[in-house]
Amino acid sequence: MILVDTSIYISAISDYEVEHILREARKKAFIISSEVIEKEIDAAATFLRRKGRKDDAQRLKELYNDVISGTIRLTDRVIELSDKYATEVRNKVSKDRAYEMKDDFRIVSSAAIGSIEAIATFNRRTMANPEIIAIYKEINDRNRVKTPMFIKTKEELSKFLSLV
């Protein structure tokens, strides 16, 4: 199982290769979403419509709905784990980074609680930053949950899915 972040879906709108990888992936793997990603996709589609890109908004929603196999909801356990990430990032990195990453923390905690093998994201500055990944691992180890592998490029995504 793999959780695909919003950044991948948005990239797929302008990069046919990413779109193709996602469409092929649904044949090989369970592609999971989270309640947070679902809301981000809705917000991105609304933004695209307002910018006069109605076709892109429709493609984004269709792609998302076509490839996902299920959605992880925001449970108390998911929120509690994400709050632990936020506290640690606030203490070790910065308050601003912890604040701006609230949704990222919820996506990662959803994947960890859901025992998802990997998270695909093009968000390397925040969600998949090595310093932040180390914090996820530290918190997850303490809470006896597995830290998902982070897939950060379309080449890594394609390779991962060929192994599934």
ChimeraX attribute file (.defattr): number of C-alpha atoms within 10 A of each C-alpha:
attribute: neighborCount
match mode: 1-to-1
recipient: residues
	/A:1	18
	/A:2	25
	/A:3	30
	/A:4	26
	/A:5	25
	/A:6	25
	/A:7	15
	/A:8	21
	/A:9	24
	/A:10	22
	/A:11	16
	/A:12	19
	/A:13	18
	/A:14	11
	/A:15	12
	/A:16	11
	/A:17	15
	/A:18	21
	/A:19	19
	/A:20	12
	/A:21	16
	/A:22	26
	/A:23	16
	/A:24	15
	/A:25	21
	/A:26	16
	/A:27	11
	/A:28	13
	/A:29	18
	/A:30	17
	/A:31	22
	/A:32	23
	/A:33	26
	/A:34	25
	/A:35	15
	/A:36	20
	/A:37	24
	/A:38	19
	/A:39	12
	/A:40	16
	/A:41	20
	/A:42	14
	/A:43	13
	/A:44	19
	/A:45	22
	/A:46	15
	/A:47	14
	/A:48	17
	/A:49	15
	/A:50	11
	/A:51	10
	/A:52	10
	/A:53	13
	/A:54	15
	/A:55	12
	/A:56	17
	/A:57	23
	/A:58	16
	/A:59	16
	/A:60	24
	/A:61	16
	/A:62	11
	/A:63	17
	/A:64	22
	/A:65	13
	/A:66	12
	/A:67	20
	/A:68	21
	/A:69	15
	/A:70	13
	/A:71	17
	/A:72	19
	/A:73	16
	/A:74	16
	/A:75	12
	/A:76	9
	/A:77	12
	/A:78	21
	/A:79	17
	/A:80	14
	/A:81	22
	/A:82	25
	/A:83	17
	/A:84	18
	/A:85	28
	/A:86	26
	/A:87	15
	/A:88	19
	/A:89	21
	/A:90	15
	/A:91	11
	/A:92	13
	/A:93	15
	/A:94	13
	/A:95	14
	/A:96	10
	/A:97	14
	/A:98	22
	/A:99	14
	/A:100	12
	/A:101	17
	/A:102	15
	/A:103	16
	/A:104	21
	/A:105	26
	/A:106	26
	/A:107	28
	/A:108	28
	/A:109	29
	/A:110	28
	/A:111	27
	/A:112	24
	/A:113	20
	/A:114	20
	/A:115	15
	/A:116	21
	/A:117	15
	/A:118	21
	/A:119	27
	/A:120	23
	/A:121	21
	/A:122	22
	/A:123	17
	/A:124	14
	/A:125	10
	/A:126	17
	/A:127	23
	/A:128	21
	/A:129	14
	/A:130	13
	/A:131	14
	/A:132	21
	/A:133	19
	/A:134	13
	/A:135	19
	/A:136	27
	/A:137	18
	/A:138	15
	/A:139	19
	/A:140	20
	/A:141	12
	/A:142	9
	/A:143	12
	/A:144	12
	/A:145	17
	/A:146	18
	/A:147	24
	/A:148	24
	/A:149	14
	/A:150	23
	/A:151	23
	/A:152	18
	/A:153	16
	/A:154	18
	/A:155	13
	/A:156	13
	/A:157	23
	/A:158	18
	/A:159	12
	/A:160	15
	/A:161	19
	/A:162	12
	/A:163	8
	/A:164	10
